[in-house]
Amino acid sequence: MSDHPRLPTSPGFWRSPLRGPWLTSVLGLVLLVGVTVLFVTGLASYAAYNPGLSPANDKTPDKGVLGLYLFAWPTHPVWLYRLTQGVHVTLGVTLIPVLLAKLWSVVPKLFTLPPARSVAHALERVSLLLLVGGGLFEFTTGVLNVQLDYVFPGSFYPLHFYGAWVFFSAFVAHAALKAPAAVRNVRHARRRPDTVPGDDEVPPRPDTVPGDDLVSPRPEPPTVSRRGALALVGGGSLLLSLTTVGQSLGGPFRRTALLAPHGAAEPGGGPNGFQINKTARYAGITTADTHEDSWRLVVTGRTGTVRLSRAGLLRLPLHSSSLPIACVEGWSSADQRWRGVRLRDLAALVGHDGDPPDVFVESLQRHGAFRRAALRANQVADPRSLLALQVNGEELSPDHGYPARIIVPAAPGVLNTKWVARLTFGDL
């Protein structure tokens, strides 16, 4: 009869010779840098939505002090959101093997008895629960959002936003406690190579490395070194990165974005042959809605309301801008050549000469989120911000927002409203 412990609460239950302070410390330090970048770029993405501007943009009510860092999202450089969100999504996917390996490396600690040896130890266990649960929640909802699988209850935006604060708070507390020991473990391994087992080495003795409580007291024979295991994790991360990053890089790399449905999709050729997040059919847009005889753009401001047909818009001074589109899922299109009427010129039509105000944009869209959106004054004032009527020398296709759409430099794709019906300039 085997004397192997049957309960995970027993240290002898966990017999992998790979677990140890060096592997856990290296994985932890990688996550320390990676998760910090994820959090910062995630906050940048949230700020880019301008959630405090109007109810149309605010997807996270009652954010309170968590929204104090918000600022007017800049329009320079034009690729800003494409970069920050591309890094956020690609890095998040890339870190999945590292996160799973780190959780595997410390799983014996989750079953340690007694569960709380002191008040301080109890607080540490609670923070660990928030750290593990929050990390799994954030990575899972992020991946589901990239895949457009909204199976979680509620809206993605508040769930991911509030979850990020819970996870990162626990992460900071955990890092403050463990990072110094992790650095010591890695430095100790450099000074004492025998503490980093290779293919034919055994785990260190209990008195050789600080924090070695992860080492199994009854390890099985090793089948791979710890460096080999780390290389396997790194290879998995590299593979996930290569099958995701193409959605942000564009060009020939887009075909490699196998894990990004919109990033890899080719919507056809021609001037309108670039990525589409929401089709006219999905949004409930009909031919009758956009017919030139019936569609009118309603512009409201200080001096009243102006109604403009598409032909009337084409008679106004037209300008061109080369701008990309980037979405929260991480995909982006290359620069397209847009042509239309400047938003600040439309503001001037209704009495807002000089410095234009914020604008509230309403779409013909019937289905889906962001049927309404708001832009800040600095976005309206930018000469590259257009009510676009054409793209790459042709009129917009129905899926790209015909008869008119918003295009603003460095703004998230959802703020580049399609099928525009009304613009309201003024304090929002």
N, C-alpha and C positions, 0 to 999 in steps of 0.2 A: 504494500500500500504506500502511495506517495506521501511524503511528509511536506510537500509543497503547500504553503498556506493558501486557503481558498478564499479568503476575504481580502479585498483591496486595502483595508485598513492596516494590514500587516506589512511592514517594510519588505519582508521576504517575498511578498506577492509580485513585486515589480522586479524583474530579473534582467532587463536589458542592460548590457554593459556600456551602452552609448550614453546613458544618462549620467550627467555629472556637471560640475560647476562651469567648466570651460565651454561646453556646447551651449548650455543655457545662457551663459553670460554673453557669448558672441551673438546669439539670436536676439537677446534682449537689447543689446546695443544697436543692432541693426534696426529693430523696431523703435527704439528711442528716437533715432533720426527720422525714420520713415513716417511714423505716426505723427510726429511734430509737423512735418511738411504737409501731411494729409490734412491736419487740423487747420493749419494756416490757409492752405488753398481752398479748403471747404468754407471757411469764414469769408474768404474773398469772393467765392461764388455766391454766397448768400448776400453779401453787400452789393454785388452786381445787379441783383434783382431789385434793388432800391425798395425793400419791403416796408420802409416807413413812409413812403411817398403817398400812398393812397390805399384804400381797401382792395383795389384791384390787384396790387402787387403783394400785399401782405398775406402770406400763406401760413404765418406762425403767430396767431393772436396771443396776447398776454406774454410776450417775450420779456418784458420788463427790463431788468438790468442787463440781460443777455444781449440786448440790442444797442447798448451804449457805444459800441465800437463802430457802428455803421457810419458811412460817409457817402458823399456824392461820388458815384463811380465815374472814373475818368474816361474820356474818349481817345486818349493817346496812351500808348500806341494802338493801332487798330487791331493788332493781334493779341491784345492783353488777355481777354477772356479765353481766347483760343488756347493760349499758353497755360494759364492757371488751371482751367478746367481739364485740359488735356493731361497735365501733370497729375491732377487730383485723381482722375479716373484710372489712368494707366498705372500710377504708383499703387493705388488701392488694389487693383487686380494683381499686380506684381508681388505684393506683400502677403498674399493669401498663403502660399506655402510656408513662409517664414512664421506667420501667426500660428498656423496649425502645428508646425514643428515645435514652436515655443510652448504651446499648450501641452503637447505630448511630453515634452521634456520635464515639465513640472507637475504632471497629473498626479503623482504620488502624494504631493502636498495637499491636494484637494481632499484626500481621504484620511489625513492625519488625525489621530485621536490623542487626547481629547480635543474637541473642536475649538475650545477656547481655554487657554491656560491662564489668562489674565485679561484685564480690561483692554490693555494695549493689543494683546494678541487677538482678542475678539474684534476690535476695530480693524485690525489688519486683514482678518478673514472676510469681514464685510466688504472692505475695499477691494479685496481679491474677487469676490463675487460680482461686484459692480464692474470690475475691470474685464473679467472673462465674459460675463453676460453682455456688457456694453460693446465689447469688441466684436463678438459674434453677431450681435444685432446690427451694428454699423456696416460691417463688411457684407453681411447677407442682404440687407436692404439696398446697399449700393450696387451690388452685382445684379439684383433683380431689377433695379431701375435702368441699368445699362441694357438689360435684356428686354425691357419694356414689359416685364411680368409684375403687375401690381397686385400681387396676391395678399399683401399685408393689409391689415385693417387701417382705414384712414388714409390721409394724404401723405405722400412721401416727404414733402417739405418739412412739416413740423416734426414728424417722427424722426427723420434723419438729423434735423437741427438740434432738437432737445436731446436725442440720444448721443450726439457728438459731445455735448457739454458734460453729460453724465460720464461717458466713457473717458474723455480726456481728463476730467477732474480726478477720477480714480487712477488714471495712467500717471498723472503728475505726482500724486501721492505715492504710488508704488515706485516710480522712478527715483523719487527723493530718498526712499528707504533702501532701494536695491542697487541703484546705479553705481555708487562708490564701491560696493563689494564686487560688482560685475567688472569694473575697471581693474580692480586689484587681482581678480581671478585671471583676466587676460594677461596682465603684466607678469603675474606669477608664473603662468605657463610659458612665457617667453624666457624667463630666467631659468625655469626648470622644465625643459622639454619633456622629461619623463612624466609630467603631470597631464600631458595631452596624448592619450593612448593612440598608437598607430595600429597597423594591421596585426602586429604580433605582440602588442603590449597589453598589460592588464590595468584596470582602474587603479588610481592612487590609493595609498593607505589613508585611513580616516584622519591621520594627523599631518598630512602633507599639504592639503589645499583648504583654505578657508571656504566655508559654505558648502562642504562636500556631503551634506545630508541627502543629496539626490543620488549619490552612488549606492547601488544595490549591495546589500550585505551578502547576497548569494547570486552573483551575476552568472549568466549563461556564457558559453564560449562566444566570442565576438565573430560575426560574419562580415563586418565592415568596420572600418575605422571611423572615429568621430569626424575626422577631416573628410572622409568619404561621404558620410551622412550629410555634412554641411555642403559638400559639392552637389549632392543630389537635390537638396533644398534649393540651392542657387540655380541649378539647371532647370528645375520646375518653374522658378520665378522668371528666369530668362525666357522660357517657352511661353508663359502666359503674357509676358511683356511684348514679345514679338507678334503674338496673335491678337494684340489689342491696340498697340501704339499707332498702327497704320491708319486708324480712323482719324487721328489727329494730324498726322503728317501729310496725308493725302497723296495724290499722284499715284505712281506704281505701287507704293506701299499699302494703299487702301485695300488691295486684294488680299493682303495678309491678315486683315482684321477679322479673323474668323469668329472671334468671340463678341463682335460688335455688329449687330444686325443692320443698323442704319449706316454705320461707318463703312461697311464693306459693300453695301448695295450700290449698284449702278442704275440710276433711274432712267437711262436712255441717253441718246446723243443729242446734238444740237445745242443752241444757246441756253436752253433751259435744262440741259442734261446734267444737273448736279443734285446733291442730296436733298431729300424732302422728308420732313418729320411728320407732317400731317397733310393728307390729301384733301382736295376739295370735297370729294365724296364723303370722307370720314367726318369732315366738319359740317356737313349738311348744306353745302353751297350748291345751288342750282344755276342753270343757265339763265333763268328768268331773273335771279337775284343780281347778276352781273351784266345784264344786257345794257348796251350803251344808251338805249332809249329810256330805261327805267332807273339805272343807277345814278345816284348823285352823292357827291361828298359834301357833308354838312360841316362847315367850319364855324365855330362859335368863339367869341372873344369879347374884348372890352367894348367894341363899338357895335356889337350885334352878331348876326348870323349871315353867312354867305353860303350859297349852294352852287356847287361846281360840277358840271358834267366832265366826262373824261376828255372830250374834245376841248372843253374850256381849260382844263388843266394843261393840255398840250400846247395851248396858246400862251401860257405863262412862261417866263424865262426858265429854261431847263438846264440842269447841271449834271455832271457825271462824277461818280465816286467808285473807286476800286476797293471793295470791302469783302471780307469773308463772313460766313455765318458759322457760329459755334453754339452747340447745345449742351445742356446739363448732362446728357448721357455720355459726353466726351467726344462725340464726332464733330467734325467741322468740314466745311467746303473750302476750296481754295478761293482766292480773291476772284470775285465776279465784277464785271463792269456794269454798274447800275446807272440809270438815267431817270431823272424826274425833277420834281419841284422841291426846293429846299424847305425844310420845316420852318425855318425862321422867316422865309418869305410868306408862307401861309399865315404865320402869326401876324406879320405886318398887315395882311389884308383885313384883319379884324381889330386893328388898333394897337398892336403891340410892336411898335417901332423901337429900334435900339436894342436893349437887352430883352429877349423874349422870356416868357415865364414857362413853368411846367406845362405839360400837355397830357390830357386824358384821351386815350385812343380806344375807340370801340369798333369791333369787327362785325361783319355779317355772319360770322361763324355761329352755328347753332349748337354744336356738340363739342365736348372736351373742355379742358381748362384754358385759362388765359384768353377768354373771348374779349376781355378788356385789359388794358395795361396802361401804365403811366411812365412818362419820361421826364427826367429832371431838366431844369433850365439849361444847364451846361450841355446836355445832349441835344436839345433843340437848337441851341446857338451854334453848334459846330457846323461849319459850312459843308461838311460831308454827309450830314444827316438829311435824308431825303424821304419824300413820299414817292417811291419808285414806281414808274410806269413801264419801264423797259429794262431788260437785262441782256447784256452781251449783244446789243444791236437789234433785238427783237422785243415785241411786247411780251409781257409776263404770261406764262401759261396759267391755266386755272389752278394747278397745284402749287404754283409759286406766288399766288395771291392776286391774280387778275381780278379787278381792274387796277388796283393800286395797293401797295404795301409799304410798310415802314422799313427802312434800313438805316441803322445807326452804328457808327464805329465802336468796336469793343464791347458791345452789349450782348447779353445772352440771347439766343435765338428766339425765345418766347416773347421777348420785348420787341422783336422785329415783326410786328403784327401784320398778318395777311388779311386780304379782303376788307380793307378799311372802309368804314361807313361814316364815321364821325370823328372830328378832332375838336376838343374843347380846351382852349388855352386860358390859363389863369391859375390862381392859387388852389392847390388840391389838398 
